[in-house]
Amino acid sequence: MRHQIFTIYICIRCNCSDVHHKATANNNKFCFALRNGVKAGVLTHLVPAMTPIPVAGKRHLKLFMFTGIIEEIGEIISSNLIGGSGELQIEAPLIVTECKLGDSIAINGVCLTVTRITGRELAFDVSVETLRRSNLGNLKKGDQVNLEQALAADGRFGGHMVSGHIDGTGTLHDRRREGNATIFTFSVAPAITRYLIEKGSVAIDGISLTICALAGDIFSVTVIPHSLQQTTLGQRDLGAIVNLENDLVAKYIEKLLQPKIHSPDSQTSTLNLDLLRKHGFA
């Protein structure tokens, strides 16, 4: 059974008129009212893979998540970060034509909210927590950043599930050519590597990439020429700090299984196929 994770803002005036997802496995119907950007809370739910039923006139509903496919390289116009927080202004001539106030944009993989639109420029508030977790505090005027809009309800899922919530940063340890591709190797903290697996997904500065090698606190990804041209990764020098977001699925599975794995009477891990079936993962 396939599973998907949706982080959705729920409308307090939900009248089941916007988008319906039906979980056929348990006949539950989840109504996610996304209209007008009304936010009453956040539901993060692990459910069997669901098929959205489109509603007439609602083709541009956003699911408040990303896929790691970069749409545009923006340029920092100003970085006014005072006392550990502040505002970023970014020139984004392509994305700005589709934006409105309150939209979510991933900037180097960090989900931020559009607070002002001026011509070709977008402004975003940046919190202390965002600067603590990411590389946005290192940005200066003229720097380029990866940009991606939140996924539309009828959009293609080109990469993998990306929330825009950064887990931490890594350091570019090495880069080398291999045929027509470039191998990028990063050093990271153990808190990041615990969720990495070979051939698994990771978001690096918002780019959905596949891990080709993993050893200790080092992992590598293979990047094709197109990705180098369409993102800022090709501009990175050795020692550069990048934003990292682990695959959501790994973190949710660990959380769901923690009571079993860490029970007082358990001497070894109880993670097995029967347990995965019980929790709906197999």
Secondary structure, 3 states (H helix, E strand, C coil): CCEEEEEEECCCCCCCCCEEEEECCCCEEEEECCHHHCCCCEEEEEEECCEEECCCCCCCCECCCECCCCCEEEEEEEEEEECCEEEEEEECCCHHHHCCCCCEEEECCEEEEEEEEECCEEEEEECHHHHHHCCHHHCCCCCEEEEEECCECCCCCCCCCECCCCCEEEEEEEEEEECCEEEEEEECCHHHHCCCCCCCEEEECCEEEEEEEEECCEEEEEECHHHHHHCCHHHCCCCCEEEEEECHHHHHHHHHHHHHHCCCCCCCCCCCHHHHHHCCCC
